Amino acid sequence: MSTRKEILSSFYDQTDEDSRLQKNRHGQLEYEITMAYIRRIADKHSKILEVGAGTGRYSLALAKEGMDVTAIELVESNLSVLREKGNGLENLKSYQGDATDLSRFADDTFDVTLVFGPMYHLYEADEVNRAIDEAIRVTKFGGVILFAFISVFAIMYANYLYGNWAEGLEENFTSDHKVKHFKEQLFTGYDITEFEELFRNKPVEWLTTAGVDGMLEPIEKRPDFSLSDEDFQSLVKWYLSFSQKRELLGCTNHLLYICRKRAAV
């Protein structure tokens, strides 16, 4: 049986993760909307932790805006790209590590914590809870945490309408349509309320749940898809206005659960 780290390293070693948020419109929209939410709660004086930083697209951008950024990444090939691109940025520190163990950091250290990759790849309930608890622990009281996750319904719409619907059902749902989570999925998706329920007994205040890339991924596969730079910028502003609408959340591929660490009693 391969470990989670081995499975992820094998995938990302063969994937151009560095261009994921640049090479197509749905990746660009995900980046722009996510950055808009980060900028609402962070400024150049913020101390930022990004857990699951990948090749550093967000960490690098935030460091270049003057923030004090610490990046954690599990996969060595991703981390090496992050370090190469971040060479010379004195306000960017990077470490190899797992979201389930942030013991190198003291309690209440960061103003903003970003958990943008790990929840796609955590499957066991104890590991999911450890990742959430660790992110909360290292965040200052009153600080904000952003957790990225994937809609299981968007996974089906984006990937399993090409003669492979039965494969998608087997991969993501039980026979009575309960959502499945297991590491061989590689990417695991959630029902929106299922993900929010993970935080019911956590010491956080829910701020919002927002979509970040809408339905662009399946639509972008159409041969007649066309979106000029001007129209894309218009789309970004339009989508940001509606990104928290509950009736749209199941259709977006990537989402943010945003919460504030409650002050000590």
C-alpha positions, 0 to 999 in steps of 0.5 A: 500500500502506497502512503499518501505522500508517495501517491501525491509525490508520484502525481505532482512529479509528473504534473505541471503544477506551476502553471495550473493557475495561469494556463487556462481561464478557470485557473486564472479565475481561481487565482484572482478570486482567491487573491481578492479574498486574501486581500480583504483580510491581509495587508503588508503588515500581516504574518502569513502561513500557507500550508500546502503551498505547491510551487508558491503561486500565492506565497510568492505573490503575497511576499512580493506585496511585502507580507511576511510569508511562511510556506509549507509544502509536502511534495519535494518537487513542488517545494524546489520550484517554490524555493527557486522562484523565491530566491532573494525574497527575505520575507519568504521562508519555506519548509517541507512539511505536512498539514497534519503536523505543524509542530515547528510553529508555536501556538498563536503565531500567524495573522492569516493561515491559508490551507489551499491544497491539503484538504483535497488530499486528506481522506481519513477523519483523524487526519482531516481533523488534525489538519484543521486543528493545527491550522487553528492552533498556529493562528492568532486569536482573531486571525483568519483561516482560509481552507480550500476544498473541492465540490464533489458535484463539480468533480462529476460535472467537470470530469465524468460526462465523457462516457465515464459516468459510471466510473465517476459514481464508483470513484466518488459515491457509495451505492446509496449516494453517500460521498466517499473519501479514500486516498486512491482518489487522489483528489477528494470532493465534498458536499458543501454542508459536509465540509462546513460540518467539519468545523461545528465543534472547532474554536472558530467563527464561520465568516463565509463559504465562497466559490472561486472558479464557477463552472468555467472548467467544464465550459472551457472544454467546449470548442466554441469557448471564447473569453477575451482579456477584457471580458475575463476582467469583467467576469472576475468582477461579476463572479466575485459579486456572486461567489458566496451565493449558496445556490451556486456553490455546488457547481464551482470546482474550488471553494473557500471556507473562511473562518476567524479563530475565536478569542480565548475565554 
